Amino acid sequence: MFEMADESWRGQPKTMSMKTLSVAARRIAAHAEDHQLPKVQIILHGGEPLLAGPGYIDEIAAELRTVISTTVDLRVQTNGTLISDPMLDILSRHEIRIGVSLDGNQQANDVHRRYANGHGSFDQAARSLRKIRARTPHLLAGILATIDLRNDPVETYEALQDFTPPVVDFLLPHGNWASPPPGRDPLSSDAQYGKWLAAVFDHWYVISPQRCQVRMFSEIIHVMLGGHASVETVGLAPVSLIVINSDGTLEQLDTLR
């Protein structure tokens, strides 16, 4: 998002103020009450949300759980580089489930996920995942991996299995007709991303018992059998999420930018 054409993020506060957070919490609480929702899911997203620090995460988690009376499934999506012991203590105290972004093995991950000095983030993310598994395994929500056609699909899947995630999410890279995703010719019928995912599916499907859920595959199977998808990337069900930016403005999908 920070390297794409849209630069509206430059005018946003780096972190959401507590005043804005409190207003958002009250709006969520009112919506849940009006529609008698038994549960709401709130994901702290970024950028990298853990840059805000343990104290900030502690404060906003307490506010959300205090103001919203219905069950709150609170999560954070992180690149895994800032899972210190104090941060993990806070996440554990508030039962905040952790999604970690990791694109495969070290070579695959460090192509895109690098520090400003050019060094890759795989080693730190791997240490963090092992720390989560050792201390609070129930908090690991899953691993999110962005597909890069240059990476072997089965090797990528197996590299993620080293951390025994309950769920793996494969994310298609952003693109549109004017600026297609890497390796995708919009004038060609050659479905490179479909072939990549099909290779993972064939490998994943025959493993018994299955080691983890691959959300995209499970959702497609569910829709094919007559169900409704719960993610916006599969099927035609209405989008059931809303993005609250750090200044309090509302959007549907931030990827639309």
Secondary structure, DSSP 8 states (H G I E B T S, - for coil): -TTSS--GGGGS-SS--HHHHHHHHHHHHHHHHHTT-SEEEEEE-SS-GGGG-HHHHHHHHHHHHHH--SEEEEEEEE-STT--HHHHHHHHHTT-EEEEE--SSHHHHTTT-B-TTS-BSHHHHHHHHHHHHHH-GGGEEEEEEE--TTS-HHHHHHHHHTT--SEEEEE-----SSS--TT--TT----HHHHHHHHHHHHHHT-SS-SSEEHHHHHHHHHHTT---SSTTSSS------EE-TTS-EES-GGG-
